Amino acid sequence: MKTRCCRGFAIALLCAQFHVPLAAQVTPTWAQVSSMGPTSRNQHAMAYDSQRGRIVLFGGNIGGPSLSDTWEWDGLRWSQGTTGPSSRAGHAMAYDSQRARVVMFGGEAMGIYRNDTWERDGNYTSTAATFGSGCGLALVPIANARPTINTTAQVSLTNIPSSIAFVALGWSRTALGPFPLPLTLAGYGMPGCDLLQSAEGGAQPVTFTGTGTATYGLLLPNWSGLIGVHLFLQGWAFAPGANAGSAIVSNGLEWGIGNS
């Protein structure tokens, strides 16, 4: 059977090399992958940031006032970015791969047409901030070890009452599957303690630095796809006699991975 030109660079190479017939080619299909993220809108603009592997969305219209929010899609989930240009709709955006910047021009808001140009440079300052409260442990960021790519991010865990402790990592601080967070641990013999993050990362070992203190470090590779990712941490420790569950937890800590 005669070979037909295939769409997409990678598919085209495979088709050319292996002479894939038309009948064997895969037909693309749509599948809904998320219903969470930006609000409903039209006349927004999107551009693909190839350096960081993210689609950037800005602005749009909701049938009245225009919007000024920035969102990023990483292939799995939407995350809201920093504020920037004024609200607008009908603007244009493109990615300048030579200078690694998203460029935006023009748009309209409240009948006013704009001729301003904006650039988004892709530089993201890494952040580490605590949230929630623990029931005996304290998890605190280390100032000179923020979550920056090509470095090791670190946190300090204090008030550890035993020689057994770990840090749990999670992708969310709002839900654990169908269960909203925080989630009380009273049913596990830990009254006054809450699960503050989704803990997909399980138990990560810590390094003890003294009596009752330890650090946890995570090596972040020099990969731009990590920029903008958020991780949520919580410390755990074996605590005989503290409660029926013999365990206590810390406050939560949110890492926002950046490149500076």
Secondary structure, DSSP 8 states (H G I E B T S, - for coil): --B---SSHHHHHHHHHHT-BGGGS---------S-SS-S-BS-EEEEETTTTEEEEEEEESSSSEEEEEEEE-SS-EEE----S--BBS-EEEEETTTTEEEEE--EETTEE---EEEE------EEEEES--SS-EEEE-TT---BTTEEEEEEEE---SS-EEEEEES-SSEETTEESSEE-GGGT-TT-EE-S--TTEEEE-EEEETTEEEEEEEE-S-GGGTT-EEEEEEEEE-TTTSTT-EEEEEEEEEE-B--
